[in-house]
């Protein structure tokens, strides 16, 4: 059963300008491992976190670091969720979180499907 679906699109250059204008934003939005990635990967991860929040019905108080996008050995992206995000997912009876990322032509996009 589908519990939630979320999608988000980010303009990579515009996102880069935001990170340059507000340097503390990088540490606020991303875990240390994520923060080391190139700009287009950061934009895709930001889109992923926004898409996850939408799929979870955008509850207040979710921590950005409580949803980390990691890569499996195959290269497939997946979320590691903990803390506030895990609490909301548990309350919604989420069993699986499916994530798809893409970046092309200056745009990063993410799709999240929550399965219960």
C-alpha positions as CSV (number, residue, x, y, z in Angstrom):
1,X,0.0,0.0,0.0
2,X,1.3,3.5,-0.9
3,X,1.4,5.7,2.2
4,X,2.8,8.8,0.5
5,X,4.4,10.2,-2.7
6,X,6.6,13.3,-3.0
7,X,8.5,15.0,-5.7
8,X,10.7,18.1,-5.9
9,X,12.8,19.9,-8.6
10,X,15.7,22.2,-7.9
11,X,17.5,24.6,-10.2
12,X,21.2,23.6,-9.7
13,X,22.7,27.0,-10.4
14,X,20.2,28.8,-8.2
15,X,20.8,26.4,-5.4
16,X,24.5,27.0,-5.7
17,X,24.0,30.7,-5.4
18,X,22.0,30.1,-2.2
19,X,24.8,28.0,-0.8
20,X,27.4,30.7,-1.6
21,X,25.2,33.5,-0.2
22,X,24.6,31.6,3.0
23,X,27.5,29.3,3.7
24,X,26.0,28.0,6.9
25,X,23.2,26.5,4.8
26,X,25.4,23.6,3.7
27,X,25.9,22.4,7.3
28,X,22.3,23.0,8.2
29,X,20.9,20.9,5.3
30,X,23.4,18.2,4.8
31,X,25.3,15.7,6.9
32,X,29.1,15.9,6.8
33,X,29.3,13.1,4.3
34,X,26.7,14.7,2.0
35,X,28.2,18.2,2.3
36,X,31.4,17.0,0.5
37,X,29.6,16.1,-2.7
38,X,29.5,18.2,-5.9
39,X,26.8,20.9,-6.3
40,X,24.6,18.8,-8.6
41,X,24.6,16.0,-6.1
42,X,23.8,18.4,-3.3
43,X,20.9,19.8,-5.3
44,X,19.5,16.3,-5.9
45,X,19.8,15.5,-2.2
46,X,18.0,18.7,-1.3
47,X,15.3,17.7,-3.7
48,X,15.2,14.3,-2.2
49,X,14.7,15.6,1.4
50,X,12.0,18.0,0.2
51,X,10.2,15.2,-1.6
52,X,10.5,13.0,1.5
53,X,8.9,15.8,3.6
54,X,6.1,16.1,1.1
55,X,5.5,12.3,1.1
56,X,5.4,12.4,4.9
57,X,2.8,15.1,4.8
58,X,5.3,17.9,5.7
59,X,5.2,17.5,9.5
60,X,6.8,20.4,11.5
61,X,10.0,19.9,13.3
62,X,11.7,17.4,10.9
63,X,15.5,17.6,11.1
64,X,17.4,17.9,7.8
65,X,20.1,15.5,9.2
66,X,17.5,12.9,10.1
67,X,17.2,12.0,6.4
68,X,20.5,11.2,4.8
69,X,20.8,10.2,1.2
70,X,23.5,7.4,0.9
71,X,24.6,5.3,-2.0
72,X,24.5,1.5,-2.0
73,X,27.5,-0.3,-3.5
74,X,25.5,-0.5,-6.8
75,X,25.2,3.3,-6.9
76,X,21.5,3.2,-6.1
77,X,20.5,6.1,-3.8
78,X,18.6,5.4,-0.6
79,X,17.6,7.2,2.6
80,X,19.0,6.5,6.0
81,X,16.3,7.9,8.3
82,X,16.5,8.5,12.0
83,X,15.2,10.7,14.8
84,X,12.3,13.0,13.8
85,X,11.9,11.5,10.3
86,X,11.9,8.0,11.7
87,X,9.3,8.9,14.2
88,X,6.9,10.3,11.6
89,X,7.6,7.4,9.2
90,X,6.8,4.9,12.1
91,X,3.6,6.8,12.9
92,X,2.5,6.4,9.3
93,X,3.5,2.7,9.3
94,X,6.0,3.2,6.5
95,X,7.9,-0.1,5.8
96,X,9.9,1.0,2.7
97,X,11.1,4.3,1.3
98,X,11.8,4.3,-2.5
99,X,13.9,7.1,-3.9
100,X,14.8,8.1,-7.4
101,X,17.2,11.0,-8.2
102,X,18.2,12.6,-11.4
103,X,20.1,15.7,-12.6
104,X,20.4,16.9,-16.1
105,X,20.3,20.3,-18.0
106,X,20.8,22.3,-14.8
107,X,17.9,20.7,-13.0
108,X,17.9,18.1,-10.1
109,X,14.8,16.2,-9.3
110,X,13.8,13.6,-6.8
111,X,10.8,11.2,-6.4
112,X,9.9,9.5,-3.2
113,X,7.3,6.7,-2.7
114,X,6.5,5.5,0.8
115,X,5.2,2.0,1.1
116,X,3.2,0.8,4.1
